Every structure is written in structure tokens, then in C-alpha cells.
């Protein structure tokens, strides 16, 4: 949609500028249409986005359910095994087996019983459920751009300061 239109204007603008001979600027009149069309499109989108954000409501239950899908906690299961002394290569292989097992059974990693975990690797203990809980997975990610609560608070504060200026 609108992204394609703006990218198209950018591509046209860059192509026009690339084809300009040195010190010849008569073709610069060709850049105005693309530039202003892209600017108008972006401004219209920002206005719509502003209205959308003001009325936005989150369905926390749906978000949590969606976050748990697709084995998003598989890396955390591997990290759990590494924390128990399993070499990463082996942990990766074990988690691959877990995921295949879950796909075959139509379940998620946190739906497996401890006995099912232990059948694949005896290293697993009851604390695996805490390690692969989606809330734990999110909280552990505290680098810039990650979803961890602390880094998100700092990011939000930084943008509020920036927008307030």
C-alpha cells in the first residue's frame, strides 16, 4: 500500500539523482513531484496513526496466547540446558527433539509433563517450567531493543523526552 508508494518515490528520486551529470541540475526539477508526494503520504499516515494510537486497546489474554505460540521459548529451553552444564550443541539437538515431539503431539513446550521431558533428556527438572514461562523469557531480555520490562521503560522514557522537546 502506502509503503510501496513511498519506496517507489524514493527509488525514482535516487534513480533521477544517479543519472545526473556532474554540475547539471536542470533535471532536479523532476525530484519535486516524488518528494512532495512521498511527504504528503507520510504525513497522512502519521495523522491516521495518531488517531489509531489514541483509541488502541490491547487484548492482554490474546497477546499472551500469541506470544506462547510457535515455540518462542525454545531458545530459553536450550539456555536452561546450558545452565545445567549441557554443551550448547547438545542442548540445541535436545530442544530440536522436544519441538518435534510437541509438533507430533500438537502441544506446546510448557504443556509437556516432566516425564516427557525426562524421556528426551534426564537433565530436565521441575524448574524447567519457570525457565520456559513466557513471562520469564520476556523478563530475561534486557538489551536495547529487547522486550524486557526494564529496557522498555527506559525506551519509553527516552521517547517521551524526545517527543516532549
ZAMARGU-4260 file (C-alpha; in steps of 0.2 Angstrom, whole numbers, plus 5000, padded with zeros to 4 digits):
<rodrens>
0) 5000/5000/5000 | 5007/5016/5006 | 5024/5009/5009 | 5026/5004/4991 | 5021/5021/4986
5) 5034/5030/4997 | 5048/5017/4992 | 5043/5019/4974 | 5046/5038/4976 | 5062/5035/4984
10) 5068/5023/4970 | 5063/5036/4957 | 5071/5050/4966 | 5088/5040/4968 | 5087/5035/4950
15) 5085/5053/4944 | 5099/5059/4955 | 5111/5045/4950 | 5108/5049/4932 | 5113/5067/4934
20) 5129/5073/4925 | 5141/5082/4936 | 5136/5101/4938 | 5120/5099/4928 | 5105/5102/4939
25) 5090/5105/4926 | 5084/5088/4930 | 5082/5092/4948 | 5065/5099/4944 | 5060/5081/4942
30) 5063/5077/4960 | 5049/5088/4967 | 5034/5078/4962 | 5041/5062/4970 | 5047/5071/4986
35) 5031/5080/4989 | 5020/5065/4985 | 5030/5055/4997 | 5030/5068/5011 | 5011/5070/5009
40) 5009/5052/5010 | 5019/5050/5026 | 5011/5065/5034 | 4994/5057/5031 | 4999/5041/5038
45) 5006/5049/5053 | 4989/5058/5056 | 4980/5042/5054 | 4992/5033/5066 | 4990/5046/5079
50) 4971/5043/5079 | 4974/5025/5079 | 4985/5025/5094 | 4973/5036/5104 | 4959/5023/5103
55) 4970/5007/5103 | 4965/4994/5116 | 4976/4979/5119 | 4969/4961/5122 | 4982/4955/5135
60) 4975/4937/5135 | 4976/4936/5116 | 4994/4944/5117 | 5000/4931/5130 | 4992/4917/5120
65) 5000/4923/5104 | 5017/4925/5112 | 5017/4907/5118 | 5014/4900/5101 | 5027/4895/5088
70) 5040/4889/5101 | 5046/4906/5105 | 5053/4899/5121 | 5063/4885/5113 | 5079/4896/5115
75) 5076/4898/5133 | 5074/4879/5135 | 5091/4877/5127 | 5098/4891/5138 | 5091/4881/5153
80) 5100/4865/5147 | 5116/4875/5145 | 5114/4882/5163 | 5113/4864/5169 | 5130/4860/5161
85) 5124/4853/5144 | 5135/4859/5129 | 5126/4871/5118 | 5127/4859/5103 | 5119/4845/5113
90) 5106/4857/5120 | 5101/4863/5103 | 5099/4845/5097 | 5088/4841/5113 | 5077/4856/5110
95) 5075/4851/5092 | 5069/4834/5098 | 5057/4842/5110 | 5050/4853/5097 | 5047/4839/5085
100) 5039/4829/5099 | 5027/4844/5103 | 5023/4846/5085 | 5019/4827/5083 | 5008/4828/5099
105) 5000/4845/5095 | 5006/4853/5111 | 5017/4867/5117 | 5034/4865/5127 | 5025/4871/5143
110) 5011/4858/5141 | 5024/4843/5142 | 5025/4833/5158 | 5041/4832/5167 | 5041/4813/5162
115) 5040/4818/5144 | 5055/4830/5146 | 5065/4817/5156 | 5062/4804/5142 | 5071/4815/5130
120) 5084/4821/5142 | 5087/4816/5161 | 5094/4834/5164 | 5077/4842/5165 | 5070/4845/5182
125) 5054/4854/5188 | 5062/4871/5187 | 5061/4870/5168 | 5043/4876/5168 | 5049/4893/5176
130) 5063/4894/5164 | 5052/4892/5149 | 5037/4903/5155 | 5034/4917/5143 | 5035/4930/5157
135) 5052/4924/5161 | 5058/4923/5143 | 5052/4942/5141 | 5060/4947/5158 | 5077/4940/5153
140) 5079/4950/5138 | 5085/4967/5144 | 5096/4973/5130 | 5092/4988/5119 | 5078/4984/5108
145) 5073/4969/5118 | 5055/4967/5126 | 5061/4966/5144 | 5052/4977/5156 | 5067/4987/5162
150) 5073/4991/5145 | 5056/4995/5138 | 5053/5008/5152 | 5069/5016/5148 | 5065/5016/5129
155) 5048/5024/5133 | 5055/5037/5144 | 5068/5042/5131 | 5055/5044/5118 | 5044/5054/5129
160) 5058/5065/5132 | 5062/5066/5114 | 5044/5070/5109 | 5042/5082/5123 | 5056/5093/5116
</rodrens>
